[in-house]
């Protein structure tokens, strides 16, 4: 007797993970979040701290948390990510191979259409009718 389980593999952070089929029950809140989700959460929190006046800027965040100013600057840069790029990351469906290392390797394009071209090429590709 053969048992077949529909599944897909995805590379995250250099590791292969099994992606369950759509609609399958998953323990989404049970395990640790991916580094990308943690970074997005930090970026959002730190931006709110600056916008509210809780801290004067990224130097204050770096000092408050004992972090390098460059690291804080790179993480804060994630607040310019297009919603279409952020949503799949938060849901755990980021494009295969997308990692913190790749996302932080260069300057992020400010324009959302350029981000979609870079990180979601299958979505931003023109349709061929």
C-alpha positions in Angstrom: 0.0 0.0 0.0 1.3 3.4 -1.0 0.6 6.5 1.0 1.0 9.8 -0.7 1.2 13.1 1.1 1.0 16.3 -1.0 3.8 18.6 0.1 6.3 21.1 -1.2 9.8 22.0 0.0 11.0 25.5 0.5 14.5 26.8 1.4 14.5 29.2 4.4 17.6 30.4 6.0 19.7 27.8 4.2 17.5 24.9 5.5 14.8 23.0 3.6 11.4 23.0 5.2 8.2 21.3 4.3 5.4 23.6 3.1 2.0 22.0 4.0 -0.8 22.0 1.4 -3.3 24.9 1.4 -5.9 24.6 4.1 -3.8 22.1 6.2 -3.8 22.8 9.9 -0.4 24.2 11.0 1.0 25.1 14.4 1.7 28.6 13.2 2.0 30.1 16.6 3.7 27.1 18.2 7.3 27.5 17.2 9.8 30.3 17.0 9.3 32.9 14.3 11.6 33.1 11.3 14.4 35.7 11.5 12.5 37.7 8.8 9.4 38.0 10.9 11.4 39.0 14.0 13.2 41.6 12.0 9.9 43.0 10.6 8.5 43.2 14.1 11.5 45.0 15.4 11.5 47.4 12.5 7.8 48.2 13.1 8.3 48.6 16.9 11.4 50.8 16.5 9.7 53.0 13.9 6.8 53.5 16.3 9.2 54.4 19.1 10.8 57.1 16.9 7.5 58.4 15.6 6.0 58.7 19.1 9.0 60.5 20.5 9.8 57.7 22.9 13.3 57.8 21.5 15.0 60.5 19.4 16.4 58.2 16.7 18.2 55.0 15.8 21.3 55.9 17.9 19.0 55.9 21.0 17.6 52.5 20.0 21.0 51.1 19.6 22.1 52.4 23.0 18.9 51.2 24.7 19.2 47.7 23.4 23.0 47.4 23.3 23.0 47.0 19.5 25.3 48.2 16.8 23.9 51.4 15.1 24.5 49.9 11.6 22.3 46.8 12.5 19.5 49.1 13.8 19.7 51.2 10.6 19.4 48.1 8.4 16.5 46.7 10.4 14.7 50.1 10.3 15.2 50.0 6.5 12.7 47.2 6.4 9.8 49.6 7.1 9.9 50.6 3.4 9.1 47.0 2.2 6.0 46.8 0.0 2.9 45.2 1.7 3.0 42.5 -1.0 6.5 41.5 0.2 5.7 41.7 3.9 2.5 39.7 3.9 3.9 36.4 2.6 6.8 36.8 5.0 4.5 37.2 8.0 2.4 34.3 6.9 5.4 32.1 6.5 5.1 31.9 2.7 8.0 34.1 1.7 9.5 33.2 -1.7 11.8 30.2 -1.6 15.4 31.2 -0.8 14.5 34.6 0.7 16.5 35.2 3.9 17.7 37.9 6.1 21.1 37.7 4.5 19.7 38.2 1.0 17.3 40.9 2.1 20.0 42.8 3.9 22.8 42.2 1.4 22.2 45.4 -0.5 20.2 48.5 -0.5 16.5 47.9 -0.6 14.8 49.6 -3.5 12.4 52.3 -2.1 9.9 51.9 -5.0 7.5 49.1 -4.3 7.3 48.0 -7.9 11.1 47.4 -7.9 10.8 45.4 -4.6 8.1 43.2 -6.2 10.3 42.7 -9.3 13.2 41.7 -7.0 11.5 39.5 -4.4 8.2 38.4 -6.1 9.1 38.0 -9.7 6.3 35.6 -10.4 3.8 38.1 -9.2 5.2 41.2 -10.9 5.9 39.4 -14.3 3.6 40.7 -17.0 0.9 38.3 -17.9 1.2 36.6 -21.3 -2.2 36.3 -22.8 
